[in-house]
Structure formats: C-alpha cells, structure tokens
Amino acid sequence: NFTRSITKVSNAPIHRLSTNIIPSHYRLYIDASQLEELIFQGTLDIDIQIKEITDEIILNSVNLNITQIGFQDNNFTSIILNGSVKFNQEYEQAIIKFHQPLNPGNGRLYLSFNGKINDRLNGFYRTQSGDSLGACTQFEPGYARQAFPCFDEPSFKANFTITIRSHKNLTTLSNMPVKSKSNGENDTYVYEFETTPIMSTYLVAYVIGYYDYIETRDINNVLIRVYTSIGKQNQGSFALKTAAKILPFYADYFGIKYPLSKLDMVAVSDFGSGAMENWGLVTYRETYLLVNGHTSPQKTKQDVSLVVAHELAHQWFGNLVTMQWWNDLWLNEDNFASWIEFLAVDYVYPEFDIWTQFVSDTLATCMVPDALHNSHPIEMSIEKPTEIDEIFDEITYGKGSSVIRLIHAYIGSEAFRRGLSNYLAEYSYKNTITDNLWSHLSRASNNSHLSSILSTWTKQMGYPLLTVKEKQKGNERLITIEQMRFLADGTKDDRLRWKIPIDICTKSSPNESVYQLYLNGEKKQEFLLEKISSTDWIKLNLFSVGIYRVDYPQSMLEALTPGINDQTLSPQDRFNIQADVFALARAGRRGYVDYLKLLRQAYKHEENLTVWKSILRQLSDLGSIFEYAYLNNTKLLYQSYVCDLLLNIYNKLTWDSLPNESSQAIILRSIILLNMGLYLKSDAQEERLILLNALSHFDDESLQYQALDFLWNATQVRKQDHLNAFSALAAHNRRGSEICWKYMRENWEKIVQLYGEHDSHLIHYIEHIPGLFASVERSEEVRKFYIAHPNPFLDRSIKKVLEQINIRRLVLERHEQSINQFLSVTLINERFSRV
C-alpha cells in the first residue's frame, strides 16, 4: 500500500474571526489610476457593532500595507482614536490595537492601505487583452482580504458602497450601477456605485479595462449587459439572449424577483476558473461566455448556456441566501446551482436534450473518483478557506447535484419547488446551513424521514453496489437486493449502508416506474413484485436517477439486451447498463470480455449522444491502459475492435452535417470523428483551446517536444490554458505522458510559483498526469516525488493518484490475457467470414 508511506502534514490550527465585532457597512475607495505600475491605494470606513468591551479589532488582510488606522464611536463627534497594527501571516489576519478600550455599541473603523495588483488570477489581479492592460477581482473563497482589509468570512454579511478611480479611457464596473461619475486628477474619473444589498465579502467585485458591450432587458425590466474585449461584442449575443430568458425563469421558479436592477456579465481575458457569480457582476473565462456564430461548435453553445445558467442561479442560491461557513460549500455550489442549471437550459433550449446528457457529463464523472478509497463525503469539515480548493472537484459538483436530482425525483417536482421557494423566502439576506434546506423540503413533501435518507448520501463517502437475484413464482417475482460499498479496485468494505429509493421499469413499461422499492439501510432485503410474467425483464434505476451500480446475473443482463438493441429502453437506461458492466469489470468483479461482447451485441447500432459519450470515455480509459500492455499486439487488436464498433455510427453521420439534424447529432459527429482519428482536418479549430489540443495529438516524439515548448510559452499561451494543453499531451499516448511527467518533476517549483501553493490547478496537474501510469515503478516515482515536494494541500490528490495507478495495473494483470485472446479470435473470425 503505497499511500501508507506518505506522512500526513497537519493543517495549521483553526483561527476564525471573533463574533464580538460585526460589520454592517463598508465604504470602500479604490484608486486604480496607477494600473500600469500594478499598484493601488485605498481607504475604507467600516461601520461595526462591538458586543463586548475590547482593545483590539481583528480582521483579515493579506499582502496589504495598512498605513493609517482610526476609530470613532457611534456619535461620530468624539476624538478619533489611532491604532497600531501587526499581522499574523499564518492566519491571514491584521490585529489592530488601541491604547484605550472600545466600549460596546456602534462605531466606525477608518483604514488607509495600499497593495500590488498581482498576476495570480485571484484577489485583485492584472488582465491583458492584446497590448491592453486591465484588472479584475476574484474573491471566492478567501481572496477579498488581498484587495482590502475585511471580515472575510461568509457569515459577516454587510452593505458595500464602492468608489473607484481609474483612467477615463477604461471601462470600470462593480456590483451595482454607477451612482455618479466625476472628474479626477490626471485624466481619471471617480466612479461612485450604488450601495449593495447586504452580502458576503467573497461576492464583492470590480473590473477595469478596455471593453465593448451589448445590452438588453428581460421581461422584468432588468438591464443585462455582456462585456467583451474590444471588437468581440457580437460574440456575446448568445449569452445575452440566454441570460434574458433564464433570469426571469429563475424569478418565477423561486417566487422571488432578481434583487438588483442590473446584471453585467464580463468575458475576462485572464480568468482562473470557469466563472464567478459576483452579485450583479458575473465574471467568466472567455470560452464560457463567447460564441462565434460562424465557427463555434455546437458544444460551445451548450457549455455557455450551462455556465450562464449556473452563475445566474447563484444570484439567489448563494448570493441572496448564503452558507454560514464553508462546510456547506456543496449547498452553495452543487446542491443547487449545478442541478438547476440543467433545469433552466432545458426550459430555454429543449432541443439540447440536456437532462439526458446529465448522466454522462455529471453523474458518471463523479462516480469514478467516488469509488476510490481516497474519496471524500459531500459534506466536509473546513477549517480555513485554503482547504476549500481541495474539495472543488467532481464529487462536490457532480455528486452534490446528483443527490438533488435524486431528491427531486423522490419527492416530486412541485413539492421540491415549494420547499425551495419557502427556504429562500425565510433566509433571504441571511446565512444558512444544510439542515435548514432539508427541513423545508421535508415539510413541503410531508416526509419527515427525508433528512435521514439524505445524510447517508452527503455525510459518508462512496456509493453502493446493488447485487440482484431473482426467482419467478407464477405471476410474481421475488428479487433479492444486497448492498455493499462499491470500490474501484474490487476490495470489499462492508461498513457503510445507504437508504436507497429504487425505481424499476419492465419490458411491458420500459419508460415508467412500475415498482417503487425502498432499501432502508439494511444489508440485504427481499421484495415481491406482483403481476409480472416470466417473459418480462426488469431493470433497476430507471433513468439513472440513483447513485449506485447494479450487478445483474448474466441471465438478467442477457434479457435486457433486446431492449437496448431496439432502443425501447431510454438513453439514460442504455447508458447505465453498459457503464455498470464496465465499472464492475474494471474492479475485477466481471470480465472485460463481458463488456466488449455487450457492446458488440447491444450497442453497435446505438445513435444517442449520451450513450456514446459514456462508451467512448470508457473505451479511451481502457485504451490508455493498453499503452502499457505486456503483450505486443494488444493495443493494435484493441484499436481494430474500437474502429469496427464505431463504423456503423461513423457511416451514418458522415463527415458533413445534414439538413435539420439535431444538436446532439452535431456534437456526436465531432466526438466520433475524433475517435476515428480524423478530426485534425476540421476547420472548427479557430479557437485557441482546440488548436492547443490539436498540437498535443502528434505521435512523432520531436513534435511532441515542440508542442511542450509551445504550451509553456507564456507569451503565446495564457496561464489559464497551460493545464488543458499539458493534460491533452500527456493523455495522447504513453510517450506523451512520460514527456509531461519528466517536465513536471524537473519544473515543479516553477509550476508552484506560477499558480501558488494552494491553487487548485496543482491538484489537476497531480491527478491528470501521473494518474495515467500503470506500474509499480511509476507509483514509486510518484511517492518519492511527493516526499521531495511535500504539500498538505496535495495530500489527498497524491493518494488518489497512487490508488488510480494501482487500479490500472490490476486491470492489465487481471484482464489483458483474456482480452487479447478474445480480440484475436474475433479478428480471425471476421477475416474468415470476409473470405
């Protein structure tokens, strides 16, 4: 067990701010007129309430020089007290001391400060579009303290009145509309913005730079603008149209109007994450807001619509009602926004068939890491904001939204909506915890046991494997279901139990829930299904709503094959049958030959995008393992099998699009062509990321090294794009992964310096690059790498990678011989039949 040799370095002790001092109103002035020198000055007046007598005020501050300090009590006629400051770097706090005590009551803290505009993609940082310099903020989770001293915890909500001085030729934006604009010195304007509603510091935002914009108003007269780099405003049209429909949809769904008079959405040229839900000023990476009407692929429209829907959902769920502390981050991120984005996009663009894609894009991607020993629960204890990036992962996003999808189906859409609306109404402009939401959903659905069901999914890691057996008794069928935690390496863990609603469909009614079962947390239960003939197959987990795997006996699996072939089963059900067989094979619970046979027998004529996305992701995973095959011809035999499997859908789709074909067919074509090795000729590669990805798909080693040099060229490739290109190069083939791993080991200090030692990009580098290996020797290299470069922030990621490498090694040891034999016989039979 390689993970045991890694020493866990404990995190620094928790040090939250005292609740003895509560802020109510910030008056923040930022002078950004020296943008070219990458420095700023500021002044800050904070209205505070002191509950008990004290001689100090502690708030958060990082990398700021506080130059003046004053305090005045609530009558504002007394003498201003001067204070001194010292900094606790470990806790990211400024401790302001006064020479006489501050009495309970209201008062005002006065601060002057200055700082540097950084290049780390968080806090108050620089952006660049062409030769034009700008600046932007990114304050979630704990980066507002880098831009101004503040009580930087989500529970310290307050109003903010923001004033910014900047050059006249720059667009200057903040959360609220401009209240006044006046001339400043040296060709500058001073913008005073209207006061915000009470909100958390991580939602404060301002953007300065050269921007064009387009605008519209929604049916509730909210002014919506999309800001883009100069000359790109037309590429914001799709996002603008989408937002103008989704914003009133949410207002109606929640029963609460959007609280502000304007909504700005800004495409920022340098942006670390996908987007950020700052109240009234949502910031995006360009690729998640802009759509070129002539060249952008269909998938770009789909991605943009989902990201816009996600961020706008946060204007209510997260901004209006905010988590008490980061423990309930999943409540803010996944529990809702990552679920309702699909509901909103389905409302605006039903032709996208987006709910079907949920199972392959969200559910499937979270179930892979959640099957590891080194997974984590959705709800986790967070001591300080630097720990948060550790859990911004597929489990936080994907499993959280999948749990909400499960509950929505279980209690019904109307009860779910009513419970949410009541919850938002009660906690508007307040902070909340997860149990408050469960309480409202329980009352709305008249289900007092809802919280106990949900806790088995949110408070413990992993998910169950359901092993099913059946026995026909006349016109009834006795089924036995046994649950056990599913682990990707095939080991057994019998300690955990889940409470599981189960919907079953049948051959007679393949698209409706004929039987509703409830596994109440016991290891094994029997259920008697009435009025079902011996010729009627049954299938668990209708529409893939449940978060579990199903292990059917071979007879039940074979009975389902006709329903897959003739597509009487829904795409979601066709998806999870093959996905479960693949996962069971990967864990050593079935043979991979069973999976390969199932695809040939039941899926060769499949046409659905969601099903193919899952199949191709899994085939790619197995193909990447065969880069390390022990037998010389396994990789070639496997490639031949995949091409044969794809031949029918490839011939059906053809190279060119057809009149009036669905948006799913357009996306599917690009995926199939890519997997057939033909996609590099497409003219849809005008986008930078597609070009970078294409550069990473060369087989020639010298070209791979040239691609490596290019993708790390800071003048050609933005910091935010290094990771995607680097991962694509590593994933292309064995040589690519080895080239990237060598580069990582030799340049790790440079990479850490580029992003910062607590940046989530580091997690992705660790998990995406060495996680492709499949040998004991490489595991040992990774273990030694971490010993040489210890970082508690990466502890979980390193353990996950070592576990993944071990699983991939086991796949080869368990299955390569049988797969090679099956593929060899198949190839011989095909050639013989042709003769």
Stockholm file with secondary structure:
# STOCKHOLM 1.0

chainA/1-835         NFTRSITKVSNAPIHRLSTNIIPSHYRLYIDASQLEELIFQGTLDIDIQIKEITDEIILNSVNLNITQIGFQDNNFTSIILNGSVKFNQEYEQAIIKFHQPLNPGNGRLYLSFNGKINDRLNGFYRTQSGDSLGACTQFEPGYARQAFPCFDEPSFKANFTITIRSHKNLTTLSNMPVKSKSNGENDTYVYEFETTPIMSTYLVAYVIGYYDYIETRDINNVLIRVYTSIGKQNQGSFALKTAAKILPFYADYFGIKYPLSKLDMVAVSDFGSGAMENWGLVTYRETYLLVNGHTSPQKTKQDVSLVVAHELAHQWFGNLVTMQWWNDLWLNEDNFASWIEFLAVDYVYPEFDIWTQFVSDTLATCMVPDALHNSHPIEMSIEKPTEIDEIFDEITYGKGSSVIRLIHAYIGSEAFRRGLSNYLAEYSYKNTITDNLWSHLSRASNNSHLSSILSTWTKQMGYPLLTVKEKQKGNERLITIEQMRFLADGTKDDRLRWKIPIDICTKSSPNESVYQLYLNGEKKQEFLLEKISSTDWIKLNLFSVGIYRVDYPQSMLEALTPGINDQTLSPQDRFNIQADVFALARAGRRGYVDYLKLLRQAYKHEENLTVWKSILRQLSDLGSIFEYAYLNNTKLLYQSYVCDLLLNIYNKLTWDSLPNESSQAIILRSIILLNMGLYLKSDAQEERLILLNALSHFDDESLQYQALDFLWNATQVRKQDHLNAFSALAAHNRRGSEICWKYMRENWEKIVQLYGEHDSHLIHYIEHIPGLFASVERSEEVRKFYIAHPNPFLDRSIKKVLEQINIRRLVLERHEQSINQFLSVTLINERFSRV
#=GR chainA/1-835 SS CGGGGSCCCCCCCCCCCCTTEEEEEEEEEEECTTGGGTEEEEEEEEEEEECSCEEEEEEECSSEEEEEEEEEETTSCSCCEEEEEEEETTTTEEEEEEEEEECSEEEEEEEEEEEECBSSSSEEEEEEETTEEEEEEECTTTTGGGTSCBCCSTTCCBEEEEEEEEETTSEEEESSCEEEEEEETTTEEEEEECCCCSBCGGGCCEEEECCEEEEEECTTCCEEEEEESTTCGGGGHHHHHHHHHHHHHHHHHHTSCCSSSEEEEEEESSCSSSEECCTTEEEEEGGGTCCCTTTCCHHHHHHHHHHHHHHHHTTTBTTTEEESSGGGHHHHIIIIIHHHHHHHHHHHCGGGCHHHHHIIIIIHHHHTGGGSTTCCCSSCCCSSGGGGGGGCSHIIIIIHHHHHHHHHHHHCHHHHHHHHHHHHHHHTTEEECHHHHHHHHHHHHTCTTHHHHHHHHHSSCSCEEEEEEEEEETTEEEEEEEEEECCTTCCCCCSCCCEEEEEEEESSSTTSCCEEEEEESCSEEEEEECSCCTTCCEEESGGGCSSCEEECCHHHHHHHHHHHHTTCSCHHHHHHHHHHHHHHHHTTSSCHHHHHHHHHHHSTTCCCHHHHHHHHHHHHHHHHHGGGCSSTTHHHHHHHHHHHHHHHHHHHHCSSCCTTCCHHHHHHHHHHHHHTTCGGGCSCCCSHHHHHHHHTTCCSHHHHHHHHHHHTCTTTSCHHHHHHHHHHHHHHCHHHHHHHHHHHHHHHHHHHHHHCTTCHHHHHHHHHSGGGCCSHHHHHHHHHHHHHSCCGGGHHHHHHHHHHHHHHHHHHHHHHHHHHHHHHHHHHHHHHHHC
#=GC SS_cons         CGGGGSCCCCCCCCCCCCTTEEEEEEEEEEECTTGGGTEEEEEEEEEEEECSCEEEEEEECSSEEEEEEEEEETTSCSCCEEEEEEEETTTTEEEEEEEEEECSEEEEEEEEEEEECBSSSSEEEEEEETTEEEEEEECTTTTGGGTSCBCCSTTCCBEEEEEEEEETTSEEEESSCEEEEEEETTTEEEEEECCCCSBCGGGCCEEEECCEEEEEECTTCCEEEEEESTTCGGGGHHHHHHHHHHHHHHHHHHTSCCSSSEEEEEEESSCSSSEECCTTEEEEEGGGTCCCTTTCCHHHHHHHHHHHHHHHHTTTBTTTEEESSGGGHHHHIIIIIHHHHHHHHHHHCGGGCHHHHHIIIIIHHHHTGGGSTTCCCSSCCCSSGGGGGGGCSHIIIIIHHHHHHHHHHHHCHHHHHHHHHHHHHHHTTEEECHHHHHHHHHHHHTCTTHHHHHHHHHSSCSCEEEEEEEEEETTEEEEEEEEEECCTTCCCCCSCCCEEEEEEEESSSTTSCCEEEEEESCSEEEEEECSCCTTCCEEESGGGCSSCEEECCHHHHHHHHHHHHTTCSCHHHHHHHHHHHHHHHHTTSSCHHHHHHHHHHHSTTCCCHHHHHHHHHHHHHHHHHGGGCSSTTHHHHHHHHHHHHHHHHHHHHCSSCCTTCCHHHHHHHHHHHHHTTCGGGCSCCCSHHHHHHHHTTCCSHHHHHHHHHHHTCTTTSCHHHHHHHHHHHHHHCHHHHHHHHHHHHHHHHHHHHHHCTTCHHHHHHHHHSGGGCCSHHHHHHHHHHHHHSCCGGGHHHHHHHHHHHHHHHHHHHHHHHHHHHHHHHHHHHHHHHHC
//
